[in-house]
């Protein structure tokens, strides 16, 4: 599996907040780690949106297994950014496809089971959301060979 690291947000001391990797030229993997201050989280989401507009991924894997919680407002900000990407770019480039958002989360994490509130925007934007417990499951869903690009 080919993997190209597109972005890494770190502190001066080297602590990672975010890594964005493009897999097989089709899938973007976004890996968050530890506690991320709101301003850095939003900057990371903005960078992800810019990279998506340049690369046109068919799916994004959001790996949040090692990420601390973020505010509801930041969650909404991320949902809006993804929704805008799908509406402005993905729907035009691939009008016949549904975009796939795969959330890699801990087992005890809340998983939205229906389109309510701001999650409704995702359904309207033709975004399919799948929740899994590990990255290998995400690769399987996307018919990709398991590859651990972040050690």
Secondary structure as GFF3:
##gff-version 3
##sequence-region A 1 151
A	DSSP	beta_strand	3	10	.	.	.	ID=ss1
A	DSSP	beta_strand	16	23	.	.	.	ID=ss2
A	DSSP	beta_strand	27	34	.	.	.	ID=ss3
A	DSSP	alpha_helix	38	55	.	.	.	ID=ss4
A	DSSP	beta_strand	59	67	.	.	.	ID=ss5
A	DSSP	alpha_helix	72	85	.	.	.	ID=ss6
A	DSSP	pi_helix	86	90	.	.	.	ID=ss7
A	DSSP	alpha_helix	91	93	.	.	.	ID=ss8
A	DSSP	beta_strand	99	104	.	.	.	ID=ss9
A	DSSP	alpha_helix	119	124	.	.	.	ID=ss10
A	DSSP	beta_strand	127	132	.	.	.	ID=ss11
A	DSSP	alpha_helix	135	141	.	.	.	ID=ss12
###
